[in-house]
Amino acid sequence: MAPPDAPWPDRKMLTLLRHLAIDPTAARHSVPFVGQHSNRRGLSIDPADSRAYVQGDDLRHLDWGQLAKFDQLVVRLFYAQHAMRVTIALDCSASMTLGTPRKFDFARSLAACLSIIALQGRSEVQLVPSPQGSPQRFVDPSASRGVAMADILAKLRALQAGGVMDIPELLRRAVRQNSDLLIFISDCLPPRDLTSTFAAVAAHGRRLIVLHTLCPQEQSPTFRDSVMLRDLETGRRQHVSGSQAAGSAYHAALERWRHELLECVTRCGGVYRYISTSTSIEEVLTRNLLEVLITR
């Protein structure tokens, strides 16, 4: 298979990725301790509760302060730590084939980089492509990090774009994966009200990151002449007269759409980022995702 037009992780990119990590606080939502903690009691450095000592308890967990103050044997309980679980929902619909590089190639290159960052941080990664493909789970048992990375890169390279996108269904499939952080990469076409869809993600305790990806042709189309627009997913056609008024109306509608997406994602406690395929992957990772990635 020919390499995608968008930069694929090479040696130089891998060097950059080694210095990036997912911020543990990026997965925290309204539910306490989502992200780096489970609700199970176990061993970690963060106290969760305490209870009376019973025979057989580990003496190392005795609360010596309680013993000295009240002459009571009390055992400290801690939140059990688990690896952060990251789900990447990737739009593979026909509308993603527009642009140079294609939005699809840019999006899967970005998904590859985010997957590598997550895996090298010992996170679990789950890939949910749509409209084609079944969810794939990739873990990093420390002995096989390279295998997990090679596996997810191969799966991403093998994906093809085509078909009609159903965003609510994709996010419903993604929410079924037991994850802390849900990263959605899509052109979000056709425009629609996704408030209830994003709210459902938040209701399941998932922190939502929306990477709204468009190409320059969609951001600033030329309206000098009359054109026939065709929906790549449905094949529907729409005649548009070429005029300055048509161009102004298009840009106004685009801004309204972006603002609506920003508002409904933010209202659900998520992060919305508007990304152009003319932006380098490096700039997206180091500048556009400051709420999600940290330098280490």
N, C-alpha and C positions, 0 to 999 in steps of 0.2 A: 504494500500500500504506500502511495506517495505521501511524504510528510506533509502535515497541514501547513497552510500559509502562515498562520500565527506562530510565533516562536515556541518551539517545543522545548521542555526542560533539557538543556545541554549542560556541559561541565561548568560553564560560567554561571548559568542560572542556578545550578545545584549549590554552588558556593554561596550565592545570596540566600538561598532557602535555608541553609544550615544556620544562618544567623537570625532567622525569624521563628517565632513560636506563637501559638494561639494564646491570647491573654486569658488566664483562668477566669477572670471576672466577666469575660465576654459571654459566657453561658449562663450567667446569673440572671434570673428573671424575678418575678414577684414572689415566687416560692423560695423560701430560704434554703441555702446550701445546694441549689441545683448547680451542677457543673462538676466541681471537684469532690463533692461528697455524695454518698448514697444515704438513704434513710435507715440503713441497717446500722446497728451498733457494732463496733469492731475496734480495730487498732488504727490510730492516726495521732496527729499532734493536736487536734482540735476537740476540746471537751464537748460532750453532748448532754450528759446527765450524770447522776450518781445513784447508788442504792446501797443497802446494807450488805455487809460482807457475809458470804456463805462459804462453808468449807469447800476447798478446792479452787477458790478464786486465786488469780495471780497476785501475789503479795506486792509486786512492783507497782500495781495500780491502786494501792491503798492511798487514801487521802490523809496524809500525815497531819495536815492542818486541823482537820476535823477530829482526829484522834487526840491531838494535844489539847484542843480547845474543849471538846465535849466528851472525851474518853469514849468515843464511838468508833467502831470499825466500819468505814465507808469505802466503797470501791468506786473509782471514777470510771465513767463510760465515755467512749469517744465515737465520733462519726467514722465509719469505715470509708476509706478512700477508694475510689475506682478511677480507671482511666476515663478521661473525657470522651464522650461518644459524639462523633460529628457525622451528620448526614448531609450529603450534597445532592440536591435535586436539580437535574440538568435538563434543560429544554432542548430536545432533539427534533423539533418540528420543522416543517418545510420553510417556514418564514425565517428560520435561523440561517438559511443558505445564502441570504443576501449580503452583499458587501465584499470588499477586498481589503484585508482578509475576511473570509466569511465570518459572520457572527458566531456560527457553530464552532469553527476552528478556534476562534479567540476564546469562546466560552469553555471548550474542553481543555485548552491549554491552561486557562485560569483554574479550572477544576483540578487539573493534574498538579499544579503548584500548591494549591491549598491542601490537597491530599497528602503530598509529600511532607509539608509542614506539620500536618496533624500526626502522621505516622512517626516522624522522627521525634515527636514529643510524646510518644507512647500512647497516643489516642487511638481509639477504634474509628474506622472510617466506613461509612456505608454510602454507596452510590445508587441513586434512584433515577434512571433516565426515563424520559417520556417523549413521545407516545409509545416508543418501542423499547423493549428490554425489561428485564426483571431486576429487582434490587439485588445488589452484590455487597457482601460484607467483607471488609479487609481489616485484619487485626495485626498488631505488632508484638507478638511474643518476642522478647528482645533478641532471641537467637535468629530470627528470620525477617528482620526489618527490610533487608534488601529484596527478599522474595516478595513481601507484601507490596513494596513500592513498584517492583517490576510488574507484578500482577495487575495492579490498578492502572498503570500506564498502558499496558497491553489492552485492557478492557476499554479504556477511553479511546485509544487509537482505532479500535475495531468498530466503534459506534458509527452509525450512518444517520444523516438527517433526512427526515421525510415524514409526511403524515400531518394530521390535524392535532393541535395542542389543546388539552383540557386542563387548565391551570388548577382549578379546584380538585380535580381527580388526582393530579400529580402530587399536590400537597397532602391530600388525604393518604395517599400511598406512603409518602415520606414520613408523615406523622406516626404511621403504624410502626415504624422502626423505633426502637427504644434508644433515643438519643437526647443529648443535652443542647446541642446547637444544630440548627437547620439552616443551611446555606442554599438559597434558591438563585440559580443563574438563568436568566431568561430575558427575551425582549418584551415579555408581558403582552404580546399581541394575540388577538385583537384587544383594544382597550375595553375594559369593563370595570364594574365596581367589585373590588376584591375585599372589601371591608370584612364581610362575614367569614371569608376564607382565611384571611390573616388572623382574625380573632379566634378562629377555631384552633389554629396552630398555637397561639398563646395560651388558650384554655387547657391545652395538653401539657403545659409547662415547658414548651420548646422555645428557646430564644431564636428569633427569625432574623436572618440577614438576607436582604434582597439586593442582588447585583443586577440592576436593570441595564441591559446591554443593547445598545443600538449602534448602527454604522453611520458614517458621515452622510451617506445618501438619504438616510431617514431624518437626520438632524437638520440638514439644509438642502432639501431638494430644489432642483431648478424648475421654475414655472414660467420660462420665457415663451414656450409654445404650448399649445393644447396637447395633452398627453392622455394615454389610456393606462390607468393603473390596474394591476392584476394582483389579487390576493394569492400568494404562493401556496397557501394551505387549501383554500376552498375553490380556487380558480375563478372566483367572481371578479368581474371587471367594472371599473368606474371611470367615466370620462371626466377629466378636469380641464377647464379652460385655463390657458396660460395667461396670467395677469399678476400684477403686483398685489392686488386685493386677495387673490387666491393664496399667494405666498404668505401674506400677513395673517390670513385666517388659519392657515396650516400651522404656523409657528405659535400662534395664540392657543390653538387646540393642543399642541404638543406640550406647552408650558402648563396648561391646566391639568393635563393628564399626569405629568410628572409630579405636580404639586399634590394631586389627589393621592397618588401612590405614596408619596412621602408622608402625608398626613396619616393615612390609615395604617402604615407600617409603624410609624412612631407612636401612634396611639396604642398600639399593641405591645409597646416596649421593645420593638425591633429596631434594626438599623437598615436604612435605605441608602443605596449608592447608585448614582446615575453614571454609567461608564460608556465611553465611546471606544469603538474598536481601533480608532486612530491613536489611542493612548497605549504606551508600552505596558506590557505585563509587569515589568519592574516598578513602574510608577504606580500602577494600581495597588501592588502589594505594599509598597513603602509609604504611599501618601493617601490613597483612597480608603484604606482599611485600618486606620489608626485605632478605631474602637475595637477591632478584632485581633490585630496582630501586634506583637511587641518585638523589639530587637533584643537579642540576648548575646 
